[in-house]
Amino acid sequence: MTNVGLITSNGPHGHNIMAAEWTFQISYDPSLLAVSVGPKKATHDNIAASKYFGVTIADVHQNILASLAGGYSGREMEKIAFLQELGFVFRKAEHIDVWMPEGGMMQAECELVDQKTQGDHVVFIGKALAVTADPAQHPLAYHRGQYFRIGEPVRKPSPEERETMRQTAAKYLKKKATA
C-alpha cells in the first residue's frame, strides 16, 4: 500500500498533473522528496527540462482528482484546464512555475537536485523550497488498483513499556572489542 502523490510540472508539455504511486520523503535535512516517473510520461519531460516540480500527497477527498490525473496523458490533453472545468481548484505555486491542486495533506514545491534511472522509471529527487501540511487531512492510499482511507492512529508504546523494552534490549547489546 502506498500514498498517492499528485505531481505537477511545467515544461515542453505545458502545465501538467499526474498521479504517482511512488512519492516519498527521503531526507529531513535538507528536506528531499523523491518521485518515480516513467520516462515516456509528459511529467518526465517537464521535470527534466524545467528542473522543478510540485508534490501534493493526496487527501482521501482527492480520489477522483487522482483517478483523472492518472487516467490521461499530458502529451495529449491540457489536464489542468480539463480538471478546472470539472470544478477542481488549483493555485499558483509561490516559488516555482507550477499549479498546485487545492487540498491535500502535504504540498511541497521542489527544485530538482538529482535524477537516476532505476529499472523502468526515473527517480527525480527534489529539494523542498516550501512545504505546507494539513494534519486534519487523511492520506489517500492505493493498493492493487483500489483507493483506501487509512484508519485511526495506532497507539505507540507507553513510556513504561518503552523503558521495559530498553532494559531488555540492554541485555543484548554487543560487547565492544577492546584493543
Backbone as CSV, one residue per row, in Angstrom:
resi,resn,N_x,N_y,N_z,CA_x,CA_y,CA_z,C_x,C_y,C_z
1,MET,0.848,-1.163,0.000,0.000,0.000,0.000,0.898,1.231,0.000
2,THR,0.559,2.187,-0.854,1.347,3.409,-0.964,0.426,4.618,-0.876
3,ASN,1.047,5.775,-0.681,0.267,7.011,-0.758,0.059,7.354,-2.229
4,VAL,-0.717,8.378,-2.479,-0.920,8.855,-3.845,-0.345,10.258,-3.922
5,GLY,0.659,10.428,-4.765,1.241,11.734,-4.997,0.645,12.351,-6.249
6,LEU,0.307,13.610,-6.177,-0.129,14.371,-7.347,1.038,15.270,-7.726
7,ILE,1.674,14.963,-8.844,2.892,15.650,-9.259,2.526,16.678,-10.321
8,THR,2.852,17.933,-10.054,2.587,18.993,-11.022,3.906,19.486,-11.602
9,SER,3.838,19.849,-12.869,5.050,20.275,-13.570,4.679,21.249,-14.677
10,ASN,5.721,21.851,-15.249,5.554,22.746,-16.386,6.811,22.626,-17.226
11,GLY,6.641,22.584,-18.515,7.790,22.434,-19.409,7.321,22.293,-20.836
12,PRO,7.978,21.441,-21.616,7.634,21.318,-23.029,6.185,20.902,-23.284
13,HIS,5.553,20.246,-22.337,4.163,19.805,-22.494,3.189,20.731,-21.774
14,GLY,3.661,21.884,-21.314,2.805,22.837,-20.610,2.541,22.388,-19.179
15,HIS,1.671,23.122,-18.520,1.325,22.782,-17.140,0.650,21.413,-17.124
16,ASN,1.058,20.567,-16.182,0.576,19.192,-16.162,0.454,18.691,-14.729
17,ILE,-0.356,17.656,-14.570,-0.502,16.954,-13.301,-0.591,15.470,-13.604
18,MET,0.045,14.673,-12.772,-0.071,13.218,-12.879,-0.197,12.633,-11.486
19,ALA,-0.796,11.463,-11.397,-0.840,10.718,-10.144,0.356,9.780,-10.133
20,ALA,1.073,9.745,-9.012,2.260,8.898,-8.891,2.161,8.055,-7.631
21,GLU,2.314,6.773,-7.813,2.235,5.853,-6.677,3.500,5.906,-5.818
22,TRP,4.636,6.169,-6.405,5.898,6.141,-5.673,6.397,7.555,-5.429
23,THR,5.914,8.157,-4.358,6.258,9.518,-3.963,6.538,9.502,-2.472
24,PHE,7.733,9.921,-2.058,8.049,9.843,-0.642,9.194,10.769,-0.258
25,GLN,9.260,11.078,1.032,10.340,11.891,1.575,11.539,10.988,1.805
26,ILE,12.726,11.483,1.451,13.925,10.665,1.642,14.946,11.306,2.580
27,SER,14.715,12.558,2.997,15.632,13.223,3.917,14.900,14.342,4.635
28,TYR,15.246,14.533,5.925,14.697,15.647,6.689,15.501,16.919,6.473
29,ASP,16.843,16.784,6.473,17.709,17.954,6.420,18.863,17.704,5.460
30,PRO,18.795,18.185,4.233,17.725,19.038,3.728,16.475,18.212,3.434
31,SER,15.358,18.889,3.329,14.100,18.213,3.032,14.101,17.805,1.558
32,LEU,14.194,16.491,1.321,14.244,15.954,-0.038,13.073,15.012,-0.265
33,LEU,12.466,15.135,-1.430,11.387,14.237,-1.825,11.775,13.552,-3.118
34,ALA,11.333,12.302,-3.258,11.596,11.544,-4.475,10.279,11.143,-5.113
35,VAL,10.277,11.173,-6.425,9.117,10.713,-7.181,9.644,9.882,-8.349
36,SER,9.000,8.751,-8.560,9.399,7.839,-9.620,8.435,8.000,-10.797
37,VAL,8.991,8.322,-11.969,8.177,8.657,-13.141,8.674,7.860,-14.345
38,GLY,7.748,7.320,-15.109,8.110,6.620,-16.340,8.736,7.567,-17.343
39,PRO,9.766,7.126,-18.061,10.479,8.020,-18.984,9.665,8.460,-20.188
40,LYS,8.540,7.846,-20.461,7.697,8.247,-21.592,6.587,9.206,-21.186
41,LYS,6.543,9.584,-19.919,5.491,10.469,-19.417,5.818,11.933,-19.697
42,ALA,4.780,12.728,-19.908,4.953,14.169,-20.099,5.607,14.786,-18.866
43,THR,5.251,14.292,-17.685,5.844,14.815,-16.445,7.354,14.619,-16.440
44,HIS,7.834,13.492,-16.947,9.274,13.239,-17.035,9.941,14.340,-17.856
45,ASP,9.387,14.600,-19.038,9.984,15.621,-19.920,9.926,17.002,-19.278
46,ASN,8.807,17.323,-18.636,8.666,18.635,-17.995,9.689,18.830,-16.885
47,ILE,9.824,17.827,-16.005,10.778,17.962,-14.892,12.202,18.031,-15.414
48,ALA,12.539,17.169,-16.353,13.899,17.161,-16.904,14.247,18.513,-17.526
49,ALA,13.290,19.154,-18.174,13.546,20.436,-18.840,13.531,21.615,-17.862
50,SER,12.560,21.643,-16.945,12.394,22.822,-16.086,13.211,22.764,-14.799
51,LYS,13.506,21.555,-14.331,14.278,21.331,-13.092,13.485,21.665,-11.828
52,TYR,12.164,21.583,-11.903,11.346,21.758,-10.703,10.027,21.010,-10.857
53,PHE,9.343,20.766,-9.729,8.057,20.078,-9.734,7.362,20.286,-8.399
54,GLY,6.055,20.121,-8.400,5.258,20.195,-7.183,4.821,18.804,-6.766
55,VAL,4.706,18.596,-5.459,4.229,17.325,-4.917,3.080,17.619,-3.958
56,THR,1.964,16.962,-4.176,0.848,17.000,-3.244,0.565,15.571,-2.823
57,ILE,0.640,15.288,-1.535,0.212,13.978,-1.045,-1.302,14.077,-0.918
58,ALA,-1.990,13.299,-1.747,-3.438,13.423,-1.886,-4.176,13.045,-0.607
59,ASP,-5.245,13.791,-0.375,-6.200,13.513,0.694,-7.259,12.557,0.142
60,VAL,-7.948,11.844,1.040,-8.970,10.892,0.591,-10.037,11.548,-0.281
61,HIS,-10.280,12.824,-0.092,-11.296,13.517,-0.893,-10.799,13.848,-2.303
62,GLN,-9.547,13.528,-2.583,-8.990,13.797,-3.905,-8.905,12.524,-4.752
63,ASN,-9.674,11.510,-4.404,-9.630,10.250,-5.145,-10.044,10.419,-6.604
64,ILE,-11.063,11.227,-6.869,-11.490,11.429,-8.252,-10.440,12.238,-9.003
65,LEU,-9.900,13.265,-8.363,-8.822,14.048,-8.970,-7.655,13.136,-9.324
66,ALA,-7.263,12.257,-8.407,-6.145,11.342,-8.659,-6.454,10.407,-9.827
67,SER,-7.678,9.888,-9.881,-8.057,8.992,-10.986,-7.967,9.706,-12.322
68,LEU,-8.467,10.928,-12.374,-8.440,11.685,-13.629,-7.017,12.101,-13.998
69,ALA,-6.237,12.540,-13.014,-4.852,12.958,-13.279,-4.024,11.784,-13.792
70,GLY,-4.325,10.598,-13.302,-3.588,9.411,-13.721,-4.163,8.731,-14.947
71,GLY,-5.344,9.139,-15.377,-6.021,8.445,-16.456,-5.835,9.035,-17.841
72,TYR,-5.176,10.174,-17.923,-4.973,10.842,-19.205,-3.517,11.263,-19.323
73,SER,-3.047,11.392,-20.549,-1.666,11.791,-20.791,-1.555,13.295,-20.998
74,GLY,-0.568,13.892,-20.356,-0.277,15.308,-20.556,0.308,15.586,-21.932
75,ARG,0.680,14.556,-22.653,1.145,14.725,-24.034,-0.043,14.996,-24.960
76,GLU,-1.217,14.525,-24.545,-2.397,14.589,-25.408,-3.494,15.519,-24.898
77,MET,-3.411,15.966,-23.645,-4.504,16.742,-23.064,-3.974,17.818,-22.144
78,GLU,-4.670,18.950,-22.126,-4.417,20.012,-21.148,-5.162,19.598,-19.885
79,LYS,-4.529,18.764,-19.068,-5.228,18.158,-17.937,-5.671,19.156,-16.878
80,ILE,-4.858,20.152,-16.591,-5.244,21.096,-15.535,-6.466,21.899,-15.972
81,ALA,-6.512,22.347,-17.213,-7.687,23.066,-17.705,-8.922,22.156,-17.678
82,PHE,-8.757,20.914,-18.079,-9.837,19.924,-18.039,-10.354,19.754,-16.606
83,LEU,-9.434,19.603,-15.661,-9.819,19.393,-14.259,-10.479,20.643,-13.669
84,GLN,-9.996,21.817,-14.054,-10.617,23.063,-13.587,-12.052,23.166,-14.091
85,GLU,-12.292,22.779,-15.334,-13.654,22.833,-15.855,-14.581,21.891,-15.082
86,LEU,-14.029,20.808,-14.564,-14.822,19.874,-13.757,-15.023,20.366,-12.323
87,GLY,-14.391,21.488,-11.955,-14.594,22.066,-10.634,-13.427,21.922,-9.673
88,PHE,-12.348,21.287,-10.095,-11.179,21.173,-9.219,-10.444,22.510,-9.198
89,VAL,-9.944,22.886,-8.033,-9.318,24.188,-7.839,-7.802,24.029,-7.743
90,PHE,-7.103,24.877,-8.458,-5.644,24.912,-8.435,-5.198,26.309,-8.042
91,ARG,-4.016,26.402,-7.457,-3.424,27.691,-7.139,-1.995,27.707,-7.673
92,LYS,-1.532,28.888,-7.996,-0.168,29.038,-8.487,0.802,28.820,-7.331
93,ALA,1.821,28.019,-7.539,2.853,27.821,-6.512,3.570,29.142,-6.268
94,GLU,4.125,29.303,-5.079,4.788,30.561,-4.729,6.219,30.674,-5.245
95,HIS,6.930,29.539,-5.311,8.364,29.596,-5.608,8.757,28.991,-6.954
96,ILE,7.840,28.269,-7.576,8.132,27.639,-8.866,6.928,27.838,-9.790
97,ASP,7.145,27.659,-11.083,6.093,27.922,-12.067,5.266,26.663,-12.338
98,VAL,4.495,26.246,-11.340,3.550,25.141,-11.498,2.254,25.493,-10.786
99,TRP,1.205,24.782,-11.131,-0.076,24.899,-10.451,-0.167,23.767,-9.440
100,MET,-0.694,24.066,-8.257,-0.849,23.063,-7.194,-2.341,22.862,-6.949
101,PRO,-2.801,21.612,-6.829,-4.223,21.392,-6.537,-4.536,21.804,-5.104
102,GLU,-5.683,22.434,-4.907,-6.109,22.781,-3.543,-6.398,21.499,-2.778
103,GLY,-6.137,21.538,-1.482,-6.363,20.360,-0.646,-5.082,19.572,-0.519
104,GLY,-5.218,18.351,-0.161,-4.033,17.516,0.038,-3.540,17.641,1.453
105,MET,-2.902,16.597,1.913,-2.427,16.644,3.294,-1.041,17.264,3.395
106,MET,-0.295,17.258,2.291,1.023,17.896,2.279,1.298,18.371,0.866
107,GLN,1.902,19.553,0.783,2.326,20.058,-0.514,3.749,20.576,-0.403
108,ALA,4.536,20.290,-1.433,5.920,20.759,-1.473,6.232,21.277,-2.867
109,GLU,6.929,22.384,-2.906,7.443,22.947,-4.148,8.918,22.568,-4.204
110,CYS,9.313,21.811,-5.219,10.642,21.203,-5.237,11.492,21.661,-6.410
111,GLU,12.774,21.844,-6.116,13.780,22.101,-7.132,14.556,20.808,-7.349
112,LEU,14.705,20.394,-8.586,15.390,19.142,-8.908,16.858,19.222,-8.506
113,VAL,17.324,18.221,-7.728,18.732,18.168,-7.339,19.431,16.928,-7.879
114,ASP,18.657,15.922,-8.287,19.274,14.703,-8.811,18.209,13.888,-9.534
115,GLN,18.665,13.059,-10.435,17.779,12.108,-11.089,18.592,10.888,-11.469
116,LYS,17.939,9.728,-11.391,18.643,8.494,-11.710,17.643,7.476,-12.235
117,THR,18.016,6.814,-13.320,17.168,5.756,-13.851,17.314,4.529,-12.959
118,GLN,16.174,4.026,-12.529,16.118,2.818,-11.710,15.101,1.889,-12.361
119,GLY,15.579,0.820,-12.982,14.675,-0.075,-13.682,13.986,0.652,-14.815
120,ASP,12.654,0.564,-14.843,11.903,1.180,-15.932,11.363,2.568,-15.595
121,HIS,11.865,3.177,-14.523,11.432,4.524,-14.128,12.645,5.410,-13.856
122,VAL,12.398,6.705,-13.818,13.418,7.675,-13.432,13.000,8.233,-12.072
123,VAL,13.920,8.200,-11.125,13.659,8.769,-9.807,14.184,10.203,-9.812
124,PHE,13.256,11.147,-9.657,13.608,12.553,-9.546,13.643,12.906,-8.073
125,ILE,14.737,13.537,-7.640,14.872,13.965,-6.250,14.839,15.477,-6.229
126,GLY,13.914,15.999,-5.433,13.754,17.439,-5.354,13.963,17.947,-3.941
127,LYS,14.605,19.105,-3.847,14.760,19.789,-2.568,13.534,20.671,-2.372
128,ALA,12.879,20.510,-1.237,11.668,21.281,-0.956,12.034,22.734,-0.683
129,LEU,11.486,23.633,-1.491,11.679,25.065,-1.300,10.615,25.632,-0.371
130,ALA,9.459,24.994,-0.357,8.346,25.396,0.511,7.490,24.164,0.763
131,VAL,7.021,24.023,2.005,6.184,22.880,2.382,5.025,23.383,3.226
132,THR,3.841,22.891,2.932,2.680,23.132,3.777,2.046,21.784,4.069
133,ALA,1.410,21.686,5.229,0.760,20.432,5.606,-0.514,20.728,6.373
134,ASP,-1.461,19.830,6.248,-2.726,19.933,6.964,-2.948,18.626,7.712
135,PRO,-2.596,18.573,8.992,-2.706,17.316,9.741,-4.144,16.828,9.913
136,ALA,-5.122,17.671,9.596,-6.517,17.237,9.694,-6.923,16.368,8.500
137,GLN,-6.118,16.382,7.447,-6.428,15.584,6.262,-6.029,14.124,6.483
138,HIS,-6.575,13.251,5.668,-6.277,11.817,5.728,-5.685,11.384,4.395
139,PRO,-4.507,10.757,4.412,-3.862,10.406,3.155,-4.654,9.373,2.367
140,LEU,-4.672,9.575,1.062,-5.277,8.616,0.156,-4.253,7.518,-0.086
141,ALA,-4.636,6.294,0.163,-3.742,5.158,-0.057,-4.193,4.391,-1.293
142,TYR,-3.243,3.690,-1.913,-3.515,2.958,-3.143,-2.896,1.577,-3.040
143,HIS,-3.678,0.561,-3.434,-3.177,-0.814,-3.401,-3.980,-1.663,-4.376
144,ARG,-3.264,-2.329,-5.263,-3.877,-3.251,-6.227,-5.052,-2.637,-6.976
145,GLY,-4.853,-1.411,-7.449,-5.853,-0.763,-8.271,-7.024,-0.146,-7.523
146,GLN,-6.955,-0.087,-6.189,-8.044,0.497,-5.407,-7.506,1.552,-4.449
147,TYR,-8.365,2.538,-4.126,-8.035,3.563,-3.154,-8.564,3.153,-1.786
148,PHE,-7.851,3.594,-0.741,-8.232,3.300,0.631,-8.028,4.531,1.492
149,ARG,-8.725,4.547,2.604,-8.516,5.560,3.632,-7.810,4.869,4.787
150,ILE,-6.748,5.478,5.244,-6.017,4.937,6.384,-6.841,5.252,7.631
151,GLY,-6.953,4.304,8.527,-7.793,4.456,9.713,-7.183,5.316,10.805
152,GLU,-7.644,5.084,11.992,-7.222,5.858,13.160,-5.756,5.578,13.501
153,PRO,-5.103,6.514,14.174,-3.713,6.286,14.578,-3.610,5.064,15.492
154,VAL,-2.489,4.389,15.376,-2.204,3.232,16.214,-1.385,3.706,17.410
155,ARG,-1.738,3.221,18.586,-1.089,3.632,19.824,0.389,3.253,19.828
156,LYS,1.219,4.205,20.241,2.638,3.931,20.442,2.810,3.323,21.827
157,PRO,3.895,2.600,22.056,4.132,2.067,23.403,4.219,3.203,24.430
158,SER,3.727,2.940,25.620,3.769,3.927,26.701,5.216,4.114,27.163
159,PRO,5.477,5.187,27.902,6.838,5.372,28.436,7.277,4.178,29.287
160,GLU,6.367,3.611,30.055,6.711,2.449,30.888,7.066,1.246,30.010
161,GLU,6.287,1.024,28.957,6.579,-0.092,28.044,7.921,0.122,27.339
162,ARG,8.186,1.368,26.928,9.463,1.647,26.268,10.637,1.431,27.218
163,GLU,10.463,1.782,28.484,11.532,1.565,29.464,11.800,0.075,29.633
164,THR,10.766,-0.724,29.716,10.944,-2.185,29.829,11.675,-2.719,28.594
165,MET,11.291,-2.231,27.426,11.953,-2.652,26.187,13.415,-2.235,26.186
166,ARG,13.703,-1.014,26.662,15.083,-0.527,26.712,15.923,-1.398,27.631
167,GLN,15.384,-1.746,28.792,16.108,-2.593,29.736,16.353,-3.982,29.151
168,THR,15.378,-4.517,28.457,15.553,-5.822,27.819,16.589,-5.736,26.711
169,ALA,16.535,-4.689,25.906,17.496,-4.522,24.818,18.915,-4.410,25.358
170,ALA,19.095,-3.780,26.530,20.431,-3.606,27.111,21.115,-4.950,27.344
171,LYS,20.335,-5.983,27.636,20.911,-7.320,27.866,21.489,-7.915,26.592
172,TYR,21.099,-7.395,25.440,21.508,-7.979,24.164,22.457,-7.098,23.372
173,LEU,22.944,-6.016,24.002,23.914,-5.177,23.309,25.206,-5.949,23.099
174,LYS,25.793,-5.792,21.943,27.041,-6.462,21.644,28.161,-5.780,22.409
175,LYS,29.082,-6.576,22.907,30.229,-6.042,23.637,31.206,-5.419,22.653
176,LYS,31.708,-4.256,22.998,32.679,-3.586,22.152,34.030,-4.260,22.354
177,ALA,34.722,-4.487,21.235,36.042,-5.104,21.300,37.031,-4.103,21.891
178,THR,37.902,-4.586,22.741,38.937,-3.721,23.325,40.249,-4.013,22.642
179,ALA,41.053,-2.981,22.432,42.325,-3.138,21.707,43.419,-3.621,22.601
